[in-house]
């Protein structure tokens, strides 16, 4: 059964934070289950979120909630094991709205690392605002 793969031991990084204000817009706000907090990227092309799991995982679903007007128009998932290079898994195409969106991932390989790349944004300056991000699937162990 698919469950959230993000836990307290999951390490995360992001491409940027608006005005470097991590206290107000940091990456941790994507995972805090508070609908009033968010990660807000700075402007620029190809913003991303990088996740490193404590053990290998098989991803079955990606869940994202953007702020409308600051959504990723197209996103790609890349993954690898600890020693490997990132490889393309799937492309997803979110809607530009505020709803929680779910994207099923078919036949994903086992990965230790996952990168979600927002290849372009609905915002003219390339900013992305994510209120919620979750990765569902199964742990290998």
N, CA, C and O atoms as CSV, one atom per row, in Angstrom:
chain,resi,resn,atom,element,x,y,z
A,1,UNK,N,N,0.832,-1.182,0.000
A,1,UNK,CA,C,0.000,0.000,0.000
A,1,UNK,C,C,0.881,1.252,0.000
A,1,UNK,O,O,1.861,1.331,0.741
A,2,UNK,N,N,0.529,2.206,-0.820
A,2,UNK,CA,C,1.311,3.440,-0.940
A,2,UNK,C,C,1.124,4.318,0.303
A,2,UNK,O,O,0.011,4.503,0.795
A,3,UNK,N,N,2.231,4.844,0.786
A,3,UNK,CA,C,2.234,5.749,1.929
A,3,UNK,C,C,3.222,6.867,1.639
A,3,UNK,O,O,4.028,6.767,0.715
A,4,UNK,N,N,3.159,7.924,2.424
A,4,UNK,CA,C,4.100,9.025,2.246
A,4,UNK,C,C,5.520,8.533,2.488
A,4,UNK,O,O,5.797,7.850,3.474
A,5,UNK,N,N,6.410,8.890,1.576
A,5,UNK,CA,C,7.813,8.497,1.686
A,5,UNK,C,C,8.659,9.567,2.368
A,5,UNK,O,O,9.825,9.334,2.686
A,6,UNK,N,N,8.075,10.727,2.589
A,6,UNK,CA,C,8.807,11.829,3.215
A,6,UNK,C,C,8.686,11.695,4.732
A,6,UNK,O,O,7.586,11.675,5.285
A,7,UNK,N,N,9.825,11.605,5.381
A,7,UNK,CA,C,9.857,11.452,6.832
A,7,UNK,C,C,10.901,12.410,7.407
A,7,UNK,O,O,11.517,13.180,6.671
A,8,UNK,N,N,11.094,12.357,8.707
A,8,UNK,CA,C,12.037,13.273,9.355
A,8,UNK,C,C,13.480,13.026,8.910
A,8,UNK,O,O,14.325,13.907,9.066
A,9,UNK,N,N,13.776,11.845,8.359
A,9,UNK,CA,C,15.130,11.541,7.897
A,9,UNK,C,C,15.331,11.872,6.411
A,9,UNK,O,O,16.437,11.732,5.888
A,10,UNK,N,N,14.274,12.306,5.740
A,10,UNK,CA,C,14.396,12.695,4.331
A,10,UNK,C,C,15.064,14.060,4.266
A,10,UNK,O,O,14.612,15.015,4.897
A,11,UNK,N,N,16.141,14.143,3.501
A,11,UNK,CA,C,16.834,15.423,3.333
A,11,UNK,C,C,16.298,16.102,2.088
A,11,UNK,O,O,15.985,15.443,1.097
A,12,UNK,N,N,16.192,17.418,2.140
A,12,UNK,CA,C,15.674,18.160,0.991
A,12,UNK,C,C,16.528,19.389,0.713
A,12,UNK,O,O,17.142,19.964,1.611
A,13,UNK,N,N,16.546,19.771,-0.555
A,13,UNK,CA,C,17.188,21.011,-1.000
A,13,UNK,C,C,16.283,21.621,-2.058
A,13,UNK,O,O,15.484,20.924,-2.683
A,14,UNK,N,N,16.415,22.919,-2.251
A,14,UNK,CA,C,15.658,23.612,-3.288
A,14,UNK,C,C,16.601,24.510,-4.080
A,14,UNK,O,O,17.688,24.860,-3.619
A,15,UNK,N,N,16.164,24.868,-5.269
A,15,UNK,CA,C,16.996,25.685,-6.152
A,15,UNK,C,C,17.199,27.088,-5.609
A,15,UNK,O,O,18.281,27.656,-5.759
A,16,UNK,N,N,16.181,27.655,-4.983
A,16,UNK,CA,C,16.270,29.027,-4.478
A,16,UNK,C,C,15.130,29.290,-3.511
A,16,UNK,O,O,14.167,28.526,-3.442
A,17,UNK,N,N,15.250,30.379,-2.768
A,17,UNK,CA,C,14.184,30.851,-1.876
A,17,UNK,C,C,14.045,32.348,-2.113
A,17,UNK,O,O,15.042,33.065,-2.191
A,18,UNK,N,N,12.808,32.818,-2.226
A,18,UNK,CA,C,12.545,34.225,-2.501
A,18,UNK,C,C,13.306,35.123,-1.534
A,18,UNK,O,O,13.130,35.023,-0.320
A,19,UNK,N,N,14.141,35.990,-2.065
A,19,UNK,CA,C,14.942,36.928,-1.275
A,19,UNK,C,C,15.756,36.250,-0.171
A,19,UNK,O,O,16.134,36.889,0.811
A,20,UNK,N,N,16.022,34.962,-0.336
A,20,UNK,CA,C,16.760,34.161,0.644
A,20,UNK,C,C,16.119,34.181,2.032
A,20,UNK,O,O,16.792,33.969,3.040
A,21,UNK,N,N,14.829,34.433,2.070
A,21,UNK,CA,C,14.083,34.537,3.322
A,21,UNK,C,C,13.554,33.163,3.730
A,21,UNK,O,O,12.366,32.880,3.574
A,22,UNK,N,N,14.442,32.308,4.253
A,22,UNK,CA,C,14.054,30.949,4.599
A,22,UNK,C,C,13.106,30.892,5.802
A,22,UNK,O,O,12.375,29.915,5.962
A,23,UNK,N,N,13.111,31.913,6.636
A,23,UNK,CA,C,12.207,31.927,7.787
A,23,UNK,C,C,10.750,32.097,7.363
A,23,UNK,O,O,9.840,31.656,8.064
A,24,UNK,N,N,10.534,32.735,6.216
A,24,UNK,CA,C,9.169,32.946,5.744
A,24,UNK,C,C,8.797,32.041,4.572
A,24,UNK,O,O,7.630,31.679,4.425
A,25,UNK,N,N,9.772,31.668,3.731
A,25,UNK,CA,C,9.469,30.943,2.495
A,25,UNK,C,C,10.331,29.694,2.289
A,25,UNK,O,O,10.478,29.237,1.156
A,26,UNK,N,N,10.895,29.141,3.346
A,26,UNK,CA,C,11.830,28.027,3.230
A,26,UNK,C,C,11.203,26.715,2.785
A,26,UNK,O,O,9.983,26.550,2.803
A,27,UNK,N,N,12.060,25.793,2.389
A,27,UNK,CA,C,11.653,24.488,1.860
A,27,UNK,C,C,10.829,23.673,2.852
A,27,UNK,O,O,9.952,22.910,2.448
A,28,UNK,N,N,11.104,23.828,4.151
A,28,UNK,CA,C,10.396,23.050,5.169
A,28,UNK,C,C,8.890,23.284,5.157
A,28,UNK,O,O,8.133,22.432,5.623
A,29,UNK,N,N,8.448,24.414,4.637
A,29,UNK,CA,C,7.023,24.727,4.649
A,29,UNK,C,C,6.209,23.890,3.664
A,29,UNK,O,O,4.981,23.861,3.748
A,30,UNK,N,N,6.883,23.205,2.724
A,30,UNK,CA,C,6.158,22.303,1.818
A,30,UNK,C,C,5.697,21.048,2.545
A,30,UNK,O,O,4.780,20.368,2.084
A,31,UNK,N,N,6.319,20.736,3.672
A,31,UNK,CA,C,6.104,19.474,4.358
A,31,UNK,C,C,5.447,19.632,5.731
A,31,UNK,O,O,5.327,18.650,6.464
A,32,UNK,N,N,5.022,20.841,6.093
A,32,UNK,CA,C,4.544,21.069,7.458
A,32,UNK,C,C,3.035,20.905,7.642
A,32,UNK,O,O,2.532,21.103,8.748
A,33,UNK,N,N,2.305,20.550,6.587
A,33,UNK,CA,C,0.844,20.338,6.638
A,33,UNK,C,C,0.079,21.578,7.082
A,33,UNK,O,O,-1.048,21.469,7.566
A,34,UNK,N,N,0.674,22.748,6.923
A,34,UNK,CA,C,-0.004,24.005,7.249
A,34,UNK,C,C,-0.385,24.679,5.938
A,34,UNK,O,O,0.486,25.020,5.138
A,35,UNK,N,N,-1.668,24.872,5.716
A,35,UNK,CA,C,-2.137,25.432,4.443
A,35,UNK,C,C,-1.826,26.925,4.285
A,35,UNK,O,O,-2.116,27.504,3.238
A,36,UNK,N,N,-1.248,27.544,5.295
A,36,UNK,CA,C,-0.921,28.964,5.201
A,36,UNK,C,C,0.564,29.228,4.958
A,36,UNK,O,O,0.965,30.381,4.796
A,37,UNK,N,N,1.379,28.179,4.929
A,37,UNK,CA,C,2.817,28.356,4.696
A,37,UNK,C,C,3.202,27.699,3.378
A,37,UNK,O,O,2.522,26.791,2.900
A,38,UNK,N,N,4.319,28.178,2.788
A,38,UNK,CA,C,4.722,27.654,1.480
A,38,UNK,C,C,6.213,27.862,1.242
A,38,UNK,O,O,6.866,28.669,1.903
A,39,UNK,N,N,6.727,27.104,0.274
A,39,UNK,CA,C,8.049,27.391,-0.289
A,39,UNK,C,C,7.807,28.305,-1.463
A,39,UNK,O,O,6.969,28.023,-2.320
A,40,UNK,N,N,8.543,29.405,-1.504
A,40,UNK,CA,C,8.448,30.369,-2.593
A,40,UNK,C,C,9.841,30.498,-3.191
A,40,UNK,O,O,10.771,30.958,-2.529
A,41,UNK,N,N,9.977,30.086,-4.454
A,41,UNK,CA,C,11.283,30.189,-5.101
A,41,UNK,C,C,11.554,31.633,-5.501
A,41,UNK,O,O,10.644,32.460,-5.568
A,42,UNK,N,N,12.804,31.910,-5.762
A,42,UNK,CA,C,13.160,33.185,-6.359
A,42,UNK,C,C,12.885,33.065,-7.852
A,42,UNK,O,O,12.476,32.002,-8.320
A,43,UNK,N,N,13.101,34.134,-8.599
A,43,UNK,CA,C,12.854,34.068,-10.037
A,43,UNK,C,C,13.982,33.325,-10.737
A,43,UNK,O,O,15.088,33.200,-10.211
A,44,UNK,N,N,13.679,32.832,-11.937
A,44,UNK,CA,C,14.690,32.130,-12.729
A,44,UNK,C,C,14.136,30.863,-13.347
A,44,UNK,O,O,13.122,30.324,-12.903
A,45,UNK,N,N,14.818,30.402,-14.375
A,45,UNK,CA,C,14.393,29.202,-15.083
A,45,UNK,C,C,14.716,27.949,-14.283
A,45,UNK,O,O,15.682,27.906,-13.521
A,46,UNK,N,N,13.905,26.954,-14.470
A,46,UNK,CA,C,14.085,25.612,-13.938
A,46,UNK,C,C,14.355,25.571,-12.434
A,46,UNK,O,O,15.446,25.216,-11.989
A,47,UNK,N,N,13.353,25.934,-11.682
A,47,UNK,CA,C,13.417,25.762,-10.234
A,47,UNK,C,C,13.269,24.271,-9.942
A,47,UNK,O,O,12.720,23.535,-10.762
A,48,UNK,N,N,13.755,23.816,-8.779
A,48,UNK,CA,C,13.684,22.388,-8.474
A,48,UNK,C,C,13.649,22.126,-6.968
A,48,UNK,O,O,14.012,22.967,-6.146
A,49,UNK,N,N,13.192,20.912,-6.656
A,49,UNK,CA,C,13.209,20.374,-5.296
A,49,UNK,C,C,13.932,19.036,-5.373
A,49,UNK,O,O,13.608,18.201,-6.218
A,50,UNK,N,N,14.907,18.828,-4.496
A,50,UNK,CA,C,15.692,17.603,-4.478
A,50,UNK,C,C,15.440,16.895,-3.154
A,50,UNK,O,O,15.561,17.502,-2.090
A,51,UNK,N,N,15.091,15.614,-3.217
A,51,UNK,CA,C,14.826,14.817,-2.019
A,51,UNK,C,C,15.788,13.645,-1.955
A,51,UNK,O,O,16.024,12.969,-2.956
A,52,UNK,N,N,16.342,13.409,-0.773
A,52,UNK,CA,C,17.198,12.247,-0.561
A,52,UNK,C,C,16.586,11.426,0.572
A,52,UNK,O,O,16.494,11.877,1.714
A,53,UNK,N,N,16.174,10.219,0.226
A,53,UNK,CA,C,15.484,9.352,1.171
A,53,UNK,C,C,16.495,8.524,1.970
A,53,UNK,O,O,17.586,8.246,1.472
A,54,UNK,N,N,16.150,8.125,3.200
A,54,UNK,CA,C,17.083,7.358,4.029
A,54,UNK,C,C,17.285,5.921,3.537
A,54,UNK,O,O,18.234,5.253,3.946
A,55,UNK,N,N,16.397,5.449,2.662
A,55,UNK,CA,C,16.489,4.102,2.109
A,55,UNK,C,C,15.863,4.115,0.714
A,55,UNK,O,O,15.118,5.039,0.388
A,56,UNK,N,N,16.146,3.117,-0.108
A,56,UNK,CA,C,15.569,3.087,-1.455
A,56,UNK,C,C,14.042,3.041,-1.417
A,56,UNK,O,O,13.444,2.392,-0.559
A,57,UNK,N,N,13.434,3.740,-2.359
A,57,UNK,CA,C,11.971,3.820,-2.426
A,57,UNK,C,C,11.508,3.593,-3.862
A,57,UNK,O,O,12.251,3.810,-4.819
A,58,UNK,N,N,10.261,3.152,-3.980
A,58,UNK,CA,C,9.611,3.019,-5.274
A,58,UNK,C,C,8.445,3.994,-5.276
A,58,UNK,O,O,7.459,3.801,-4.564
A,59,UNK,N,N,8.565,5.039,-6.077
A,59,UNK,CA,C,7.576,6.118,-6.115
A,59,UNK,C,C,6.368,5.683,-6.948
A,59,UNK,O,O,6.522,5.143,-8.043
A,60,UNK,N,N,5.161,5.925,-6.415
A,60,UNK,CA,C,3.951,5.601,-7.168
A,60,UNK,C,C,3.064,6.826,-7.418
A,60,UNK,O,O,2.172,6.786,-8.265
A,61,UNK,N,N,3.310,7.909,-6.681
A,61,UNK,CA,C,2.463,9.091,-6.862
A,61,UNK,C,C,3.189,10.347,-6.363
A,61,UNK,O,O,3.894,10.324,-5.355
A,62,UNK,N,N,2.993,11.426,-7.093
A,62,UNK,CA,C,3.494,12.739,-6.700
A,62,UNK,C,C,2.297,13.621,-6.429
A,62,UNK,O,O,1.362,13.657,-7.230
A,63,UNK,N,N,2.306,14.339,-5.309
A,63,UNK,CA,C,1.221,15.271,-4.969
A,63,UNK,C,C,1.814,16.660,-4.785
A,63,UNK,O,O,2.793,16.847,-4.062
A,64,UNK,N,N,1.199,17.628,-5.454
A,64,UNK,CA,C,1.661,19.014,-5.403
A,64,UNK,C,C,0.479,19.949,-5.235
A,64,UNK,O,O,-0.590,19.722,-5.801
A,65,UNK,N,N,0.675,20.999,-4.454
A,65,UNK,CA,C,-0.308,22.075,-4.362
A,65,UNK,C,C,0.428,23.389,-4.544
A,65,UNK,O,O,1.251,23.781,-3.717
A,66,UNK,N,N,0.115,24.061,-5.646
A,66,UNK,CA,C,0.728,25.348,-5.983
A,66,UNK,C,C,-0.183,26.496,-5.582
A,66,UNK,O,O,-1.338,26.293,-5.207
A,67,UNK,N,N,0.354,27.693,-5.668
A,67,UNK,CA,C,-0.485,28.886,-5.671
A,67,UNK,C,C,-0.759,29.201,-7.128
A,67,UNK,O,O,0.171,29.293,-7.930
A,68,UNK,N,N,-2.037,29.369,-7.482
A,68,UNK,CA,C,-2.394,29.693,-8.856
A,68,UNK,C,C,-1.635,30.931,-9.316
A,68,UNK,O,O,-1.502,31.904,-8.574
A,69,UNK,N,N,-1.139,30.883,-10.552
A,69,UNK,CA,C,-0.332,31.970,-11.089
A,69,UNK,C,C,1.154,31.752,-10.871
A,69,UNK,O,O,1.984,32.431,-11.475
A,70,UNK,N,N,1.488,30.799,-10.002
A,70,UNK,CA,C,2.889,30.480,-9.698
A,70,UNK,C,C,3.113,28.967,-9.743
A,70,UNK,O,O,3.875,28.416,-8.949
A,71,UNK,N,N,2.443,28.314,-10.679
A,71,UNK,CA,C,2.517,26.856,-10.828
A,71,UNK,C,C,3.593,26.475,-11.824
A,71,UNK,O,O,4.017,27.277,-12.656
A,72,UNK,N,N,4.019,25.236,-11.718
A,72,UNK,CA,C,4.868,24.682,-12.751
A,72,UNK,C,C,3.986,24.274,-13.925
A,72,UNK,O,O,3.037,23.511,-13.741
A,73,UNK,N,N,4.278,24.765,-15.123
A,73,UNK,CA,C,3.496,24.353,-16.307
A,73,UNK,C,C,3.844,22.927,-16.705
A,73,UNK,O,O,2.971,22.124,-17.035
A,74,UNK,N,N,5.120,22.635,-16.668
A,74,UNK,CA,C,5.571,21.264,-16.913
A,74,UNK,C,C,6.669,20.955,-15.907
A,74,UNK,O,O,7.480,21.811,-15.552
A,75,UNK,N,N,6.668,19.709,-15.464
A,75,UNK,CA,C,7.625,19.265,-14.460
A,75,UNK,C,C,8.171,17.916,-14.893
A,75,UNK,O,O,7.494,17.141,-15.570
A,76,UNK,N,N,9.392,17.652,-14.497
A,76,UNK,CA,C,9.936,16.325,-14.758
A,76,UNK,C,C,10.494,15.754,-13.476
A,76,UNK,O,O,11.059,16.470,-12.649
A,77,UNK,N,N,10.326,14.446,-13.322
A,77,UNK,CA,C,10.892,13.724,-12.194
A,77,UNK,C,C,12.127,13.006,-12.683
A,77,UNK,O,O,12.129,12.366,-13.735
A,78,UNK,N,N,13.179,13.127,-11.892
A,78,UNK,CA,C,14.419,12.421,-12.156
A,78,UNK,C,C,14.804,11.698,-10.876
A,78,UNK,O,O,14.532,12.179,-9.777
A,79,UNK,N,N,15.429,10.557,-11.020
A,79,UNK,CA,C,15.815,9.809,-9.841
A,79,UNK,C,C,17.065,8.995,-10.072
A,79,UNK,O,O,17.486,8.790,-11.211
A,80,UNK,N,N,17.665,8.527,-8.972
A,80,UNK,CA,C,18.852,7.678,-9.058
A,80,UNK,C,C,19.089,7.011,-7.713
A,80,UNK,O,O,18.461,7.356,-6.713
A,81,UNK,N,N,20.011,6.044,-7.706
A,81,UNK,CA,C,20.450,5.479,-6.438
A,81,UNK,C,C,21.543,6.386,-5.880
A,81,UNK,O,O,21.871,7.401,-6.494
A,82,UNK,N,N,22.102,6.043,-4.746
A,82,UNK,CA,C,23.054,6.930,-4.070
A,82,UNK,C,C,24.276,7.267,-4.904
A,82,UNK,O,O,24.756,8.400,-4.859
A,83,UNK,N,N,24.784,6.318,-5.656
A,83,UNK,CA,C,26.004,6.546,-6.426
A,83,UNK,C,C,25.728,6.974,-7.867
A,83,UNK,O,O,26.639,7.426,-8.560
A,84,UNK,N,N,24.501,6.841,-8.319
A,84,UNK,CA,C,24.197,7.042,-9.737
A,84,UNK,C,C,23.958,8.477,-10.153
A,84,UNK,O,O,23.919,9.390,-9.329
A,85,UNK,N,N,23.799,8.651,-11.452
A,85,UNK,CA,C,23.426,9.941,-12.032
A,85,UNK,C,C,21.922,9.992,-12.203
A,85,UNK,O,O,21.284,8.972,-12.460
A,86,UNK,N,N,21.360,11.174,-12.062
A,86,UNK,CA,C,19.918,11.335,-12.214
A,86,UNK,C,C,19.475,10.916,-13.615
A,86,UNK,O,O,20.101,11.268,-14.614
A,87,UNK,N,N,18.384,10.158,-13.663
A,87,UNK,CA,C,17.795,9.736,-14.925
A,87,UNK,C,C,16.327,10.108,-14.946
A,87,UNK,O,O,15.654,10.098,-13.914
A,88,UNK,N,N,15.840,10.434,-16.124
A,88,UNK,CA,C,14.450,10.837,-16.311
A,88,UNK,C,C,13.505,9.700,-15.943
A,88,UNK,O,O,13.712,8.558,-16.355
A,89,UNK,N,N,12.467,10.010,-15.168
A,89,UNK,CA,C,11.441,9.025,-14.811
A,89,UNK,C,C,10.148,9.325,-15.553
A,89,UNK,O,O,9.611,8.452,-16.235
A,90,UNK,N,N,9.639,10.556,-15.427
A,90,UNK,CA,C,8.356,10.897,-16.047
A,90,UNK,C,C,8.204,12.410,-16.109
A,90,UNK,O,O,8.817,13.137,-15.327
A,91,UNK,N,N,7.380,12.880,-17.048
A,91,UNK,CA,C,6.977,14.286,-17.125
A,91,UNK,C,C,5.551,14.405,-16.613
A,91,UNK,O,O,4.729,13.523,-16.860
A,92,UNK,N,N,5.251,15.482,-15.905
A,92,UNK,CA,C,3.883,15.758,-15.455
A,92,UNK,C,C,3.531,17.193,-15.830
A,92,UNK,O,O,4.402,18.053,-15.959
A,93,UNK,N,N,2.235,17.428,-16.000
A,93,UNK,CA,C,1.758,18.728,-16.467
A,93,UNK,C,C,0.648,19.229,-15.542
A,93,UNK,O,O,-0.530,18.965,-15.780
A,94,UNK,N,N,1.029,19.950,-14.491
A,94,UNK,CA,C,0.043,20.449,-13.522
A,94,UNK,C,C,-0.882,21.511,-14.111
A,94,UNK,O,O,-0.563,22.171,-15.100
A,95,UNK,N,N,-2.028,21.647,-13.469
A,95,UNK,CA,C,-2.962,22.729,-13.778
A,95,UNK,C,C,-2.504,23.975,-13.014
A,95,UNK,O,O,-1.856,23.879,-11.972
A,96,UNK,N,N,-2.853,25.135,-13.550
A,96,UNK,CA,C,-2.506,26.397,-12.895
A,96,UNK,C,C,-3.632,26.801,-11.952
A,96,UNK,O,O,-4.425,27.691,-12.260
A,97,UNK,N,N,-3.693,26.140,-10.808
A,97,UNK,CA,C,-4.712,26.480,-9.815
A,97,UNK,C,C,-4.203,26.139,-8.411
A,97,UNK,O,O,-3.055,25.731,-8.234
A,98,UNK,N,N,-5.076,26.313,-7.426
A,98,UNK,CA,C,-4.693,26.133,-6.025
A,98,UNK,C,C,-4.989,24.740,-5.478
A,98,UNK,O,O,-4.722,24.480,-4.304
A,99,UNK,N,N,-5.528,23.847,-6.285
A,99,UNK,CA,C,-5.953,22.540,-5.786
A,99,UNK,C,C,-4.764,21.604,-5.558
A,99,UNK,O,O,-3.704,21.761,-6.164
A,100,UNK,N,N,-4.967,20.628,-4.669
A,100,UNK,CA,C,-3.988,19.574,-4.475
A,100,UNK,C,C,-4.087,18.640,-5.677
A,100,UNK,O,O,-5.143,18.065,-5.937
A,101,UNK,N,N,-2.989,18.491,-6.404
A,101,UNK,CA,C,-2.981,17.694,-7.625
A,101,UNK,C,C,-2.161,16.426,-7.412
A,101,UNK,O,O,-1.110,16.452,-6.772
A,102,UNK,N,N,-2.657,15.318,-7.955
A,102,UNK,CA,C,-1.992,14.024,-7.828
A,102,UNK,C,C,-1.612,13.503,-9.196
A,102,UNK,O,O,-2.394,13.578,-10.144
A,103,UNK,N,N,-0.392,12.969,-9.292
A,103,UNK,CA,C,0.114,12.436,-10.548
A,103,UNK,C,C,0.605,11.011,-10.308
A,103,UNK,O,O,1.591,10.805,-9.599
A,104,UNK,N,N,-0.082,10.021,-10.899
A,104,UNK,CA,C,0.396,8.649,-10.741
A,104,UNK,C,C,1.694,8.443,-11.505
A,104,UNK,O,O,1.876,8.975,-12.600
A,105,UNK,N,N,2.586,7.670,-10.921
A,105,UNK,CA,C,3.882,7.370,-11.528
A,105,UNK,C,C,3.912,5.869,-11.804
A,105,UNK,O,O,3.877,5.062,-10.875
A,106,UNK,N,N,3.975,5.504,-13.063
A,106,UNK,CA,C,3.966,4.098,-13.461
A,106,UNK,C,C,5.391,3.562,-13.596
A,106,UNK,O,O,6.260,4.240,-14.144
A,107,UNK,N,N,5.630,2.371,-13.108
A,107,UNK,CA,C,6.885,1.641,-13.318
A,107,UNK,C,C,8.139,2.435,-12.961
A,107,UNK,O,O,9.135,2.385,-13.683
A,108,UNK,N,N,8.091,3.157,-11.861
A,108,UNK,CA,C,9.270,3.914,-11.434
A,108,UNK,C,C,10.321,2.955,-10.885
A,108,UNK,O,O,9.973,1.968,-10.237
A,109,UNK,N,N,11.597,3.227,-11.135
A,109,UNK,CA,C,12.661,2.385,-10.578
A,109,UNK,C,C,12.858,2.683,-9.091
A,109,UNK,O,O,12.361,3.689,-8.585
A,110,UNK,N,N,13.574,1.819,-8.405
A,110,UNK,CA,C,13.962,2.104,-7.023
A,110,UNK,C,C,14.955,3.262,-7.032
A,110,UNK,O,O,15.908,3.263,-7.811
A,111,UNK,N,N,14.730,4.243,-6.167
A,111,UNK,CA,C,15.620,5.409,-6.106
A,111,UNK,C,C,15.911,5.760,-4.652
A,111,UNK,O,O,15.114,5.485,-3.754
A,112,UNK,N,N,17.062,6.367,-4.446
A,112,UNK,CA,C,17.410,6.953,-3.146
A,112,UNK,C,C,17.244,8.465,-3.202
A,112,UNK,O,O,17.046,9.127,-2.183
A,113,UNK,N,N,17.330,8.996,-4.421
A,113,UNK,CA,C,17.264,10.440,-4.634
A,113,UNK,C,C,16.223,10.740,-5.704
A,113,UNK,O,O,16.095,10.017,-6.692
A,114,UNK,N,N,15.484,11.822,-5.485
A,114,UNK,CA,C,14.446,12.237,-6.429
A,114,UNK,C,C,14.544,13.746,-6.619
A,114,UNK,O,O,14.648,14.502,-5.652
A,115,UNK,N,N,14.510,14.167,-7.868
A,115,UNK,CA,C,14.550,15.601,-8.176
A,115,UNK,C,C,13.299,15.944,-8.979
A,115,UNK,O,O,13.010,15.322,-10.001
A,116,UNK,N,N,12.570,16.940,-8.502
A,116,UNK,CA,C,11.386,17.439,-9.196
A,116,UNK,C,C,11.798,18.770,-9.815
A,116,UNK,O,O,12.067,19.738,-9.104
A,117,UNK,N,N,11.844,18.809,-11.134
A,117,UNK,CA,C,12.297,19.993,-11.847
A,117,UNK,C,C,11.085,20.675,-12.474
A,117,UNK,O,O,10.350,20.067,-13.252
A,118,UNK,N,N,10.890,21.933,-12.130
A,118,UNK,CA,C,9.824,22.733,-12.733
A,118,UNK,C,C,10.433,23.402,-13.961
A,118,UNK,O,O,11.042,24.467,-13.856
A,119,UNK,N,N,10.266,22.775,-15.125
A,119,UNK,CA,C,10.961,23.217,-16.334
A,119,UNK,C,C,10.492,24.588,-16.799
A,119,UNK,O,O,11.254,25.320,-17.430
A,120,UNK,N,N,9.255,24.942,-16.499
A,120,UNK,CA,C,8.792,26.312,-16.724
A,120,UNK,C,C,7.637,26.602,-15.783
A,120,UNK,O,O,7.048,25.695,-15.196
A,121,UNK,N,N,7.329,27.874,-15.652
A,121,UNK,CA,C,6.354,28.334,-14.669
A,121,UNK,C,C,5.271,29.163,-15.346
A,121,UNK,O,O,5.486,29.726,-16.420
A,122,UNK,N,N,4.107,29.233,-14.709
A,122,UNK,CA,C,3.058,30.113,-15.212
A,122,UNK,C,C,3.350,31.573,-14.859
A,122,UNK,O,O,2.715,32.482,-15.393
A,123,UNK,N,N,4.301,31.791,-13.968
A,123,UNK,CA,C,4.722,33.144,-13.602
A,123,UNK,C,C,5.733,33.660,-14.630
A,123,UNK,O,O,6.649,32.933,-15.017
A,124,UNK,N,N,5.576,34.877,-15.060
A,124,UNK,CA,C,6.443,35.476,-16.073
A,124,UNK,C,C,7.916,35.452,-15.659
A,124,UNK,O,O,8.796,35.335,-16.512
A,125,UNK,N,N,8.188,35.562,-14.368
A,125,UNK,CA,C,9.566,35.607,-13.870
A,125,UNK,C,C,10.114,34.237,-13.478
A,125,UNK,O,O,11.267,34.131,-13.061
A,126,UNK,N,N,9.303,33.189,-13.605
A,126,UNK,CA,C,9.768,31.841,-13.310
A,126,UNK,C,C,9.665,31.424,-11.861
A,126,UNK,O,O,10.229,30.403,-11.469
A,127,UNK,N,N,8.950,32.202,-11.054
A,127,UNK,CA,C,8.806,31.839,-9.644
A,127,UNK,C,C,7.807,30.685,-9.492
A,127,UNK,O,O,6.856,30.561,-10.263
A,128,UNK,N,N,8.047,29.855,-8.489
A,128,UNK,CA,C,7.184,28.730,-8.140
A,128,UNK,C,C,6.796,28.884,-6.680
A,128,UNK,O,O,7.641,29.199,-5.842
A,129,UNK,N,N,5.514,28.663,-6.366
A,129,UNK,CA,C,5.060,28.662,-4.975
A,129,UNK,C,C,4.362,27.331,-4.712
A,129,UNK,O,O,3.351,27.013,-5.337
A,130,UNK,N,N,4.919,26.554,-3.775
A,130,UNK,CA,C,4.389,25.234,-3.434
A,130,UNK,C,C,3.941,25.235,-1.977
A,130,UNK,O,O,4.746,25.452,-1.071
A,131,UNK,N,N,2.641,24.988,-1.758
A,131,UNK,CA,C,2.100,24.893,-0.407
A,131,UNK,C,C,2.263,23.491,0.168
A,131,UNK,O,O,2.432,23.319,1.375
A,132,UNK,N,N,2.211,22.497,-0.706
A,132,UNK,CA,C,2.301,21.125,-0.234
A,132,UNK,C,C,2.961,20.263,-1.293
A,132,UNK,O,O,2.646,20.358,-2.480
A,133,UNK,N,N,3.884,19.420,-0.846
A,133,UNK,CA,C,4.528,18.439,-1.714
A,133,UNK,C,C,4.609,17.127,-0.954
A,133,UNK,O,O,5.046,17.087,0.197
A,134,UNK,N,N,4.186,16.062,-1.606
A,134,UNK,CA,C,4.294,14.746,-0.995
A,134,UNK,C,C,4.621,13.730,-2.084
A,134,UNK,O,O,4.216,13.883,-3.236
A,135,UNK,N,N,5.345,12.712,-1.707
A,135,UNK,CA,C,5.715,11.627,-2.606
A,135,UNK,C,C,5.204,10.346,-1.944
A,135,UNK,O,O,5.559,10.032,-0.808
A,136,UNK,N,N,4.368,9.618,-2.674
A,136,UNK,CA,C,3.820,8.370,-2.144
A,136,UNK,C,C,4.467,7.183,-2.826
A,136,UNK,O,O,4.928,7.282,-3.964
A,137,UNK,N,N,4.499,6.071,-2.133
A,137,UNK,CA,C,5.058,4.869,-2.703
A,137,UNK,C,C,5.372,3.867,-1.600
A,137,UNK,O,O,4.729,3.840,-0.551
A,138,UNK,N,N,6.396,3.034,-1.875
A,138,UNK,CA,C,6.773,1.992,-0.934
A,138,UNK,C,C,8.265,2.019,-0.677
A,138,UNK,O,O,9.055,2.306,-1.577
A,139,UNK,N,N,8.646,1.722,0.549
A,139,UNK,CA,C,10.056,1.585,0.894
A,139,UNK,C,C,10.532,0.196,0.486
A,139,UNK,O,O,9.773,-0.770,0.549
A,140,UNK,N,N,11.776,0.102,0.071
A,140,UNK,CA,C,12.304,-1.179,-0.416
A,140,UNK,C,C,12.530,-2.182,0.698
A,140,UNK,O,O,12.473,-3.389,0.460
A,141,UNK,N,N,12.786,-1.708,1.911
A,141,UNK,CA,C,13.131,-2.646,2.988
A,141,UNK,C,C,11.916,-3.208,3.697
A,141,UNK,O,O,12.056,-4.008,4.622
